[in-house]
Amino acid sequence: MQTVADIFLARRADPDPALYFEDRHWSGAAVFGECAARAAWLLAGRPAGAFHVGVLLDNTPEHLFWIGACALAGATLVELNSTRRGADLARDLTHTQCGFLVTETRYREQLDAAPAHALGARLQVTDDASFAGTIARFRDAQPGTPALDPVAPFCLIFTSGTSGAPKAVIYSHARVLRNSAMLVERQQMSRRDVSYVPMPLFHSSGLLMGLLPPLIAGGAAVL
């Protein structure tokens, strides 16, 4: 594996479970399909400038699907902290040059009118009635493997902000894979393992040490 996209590409035909949430589960192939549809939507609406996708979601299946979508589209995932709101949230979006924002109703209400207006159709609310129809148009899409250098940025994760405004820390594809694969090796994770992810995915531990290792190992994550 060279990039985070390879994690999802490796599961594209896998019939075994890759994700559990409440009373539902998705196979590796189903997860890939959801990610691929969203990746195609991102590519279709990509604006000029930085290809940065802000994700402001709880630990739900949609959160995983957008992580995979960013990987497959070659976009940089920006993990926004759900405790931020109003001017602070607008600052984080501007600071990281987000050309997209994917959120849910409870957090959409924390966003000021100006950044929402600027994003237009590139602001998606995943629990809105129109969202399913938006993604349905891309269900049969098969995004190509992005030609990315492993040292290219995969995600931006904010610091806690205890010493001033939160800073966006750059994680390359190589760094993400190295950290996640290290846990797979140390814990001898395999396809038989199911791993619960208690940490929020906007935190590095939740993403790199919680969600991605079981997917790399061929197992399943529980959100």
C-alpha positions, 0 to 999 in steps of 0.5 A: 500500500502506497496511499490511503486509497489503496486501503479502500481499493483492496476491499472493493470486491470483499464480501466480508464485513468492514463496518458495523453501526447500530443494527447495520453492517456493510461489506468491504465491497459495499463500503468501497461503493459508497466511497466511490460514489462520493468520490465521483461527486467530489471530482465532478464539482471540484473547484479551482484551487485547493482540493480540500474537503471539510468533514464535520460529522459524528462517528457515523457510516457517512464519516467513513464514506467521506474519508474513503471518498477523499482518498479515492478522489485524491482530495485532502480530508479536513477533519473539523472539530465538532465543538467549534461553531460560528466565527471559530468554525468559519475561521477553521474552514477559511484557514484550511481552504475548504472548497467543500463541506460535508456535515449533518443538520445538528452541525449545519446550524453552527455554521454562519451564513457567509461561509455557507453561501460561499460554498453553495452546492458544495455544502452537503448535509448528509441527513437532509432529504435531498442528499440521497438523490444527489449521491444516487446520480454517481452510484455507477461511477468508478473513479480511477486510482489517483496518481498521488505521491505518498508524501502528498497530504492526505488529511489535516487534523486540528490541534486542541487549541489550548495555546491559541487558535487550533492549528491544522497538522498535515498528515501525508498518505505515508504517515497515515499508513505507517502509523496505522500499519504499525498498530496492525503489526503490533496487535497482530490484527487479522480478518477475524478482528472487529475493532470498536472506535470510541474516539471521535474521527476528527482526532488523530487517534480515532482515525489513524489508530481506531478506524484504519487499522482494522480496514487495513487488516481486512477486518471490520470497524464498529462506529 
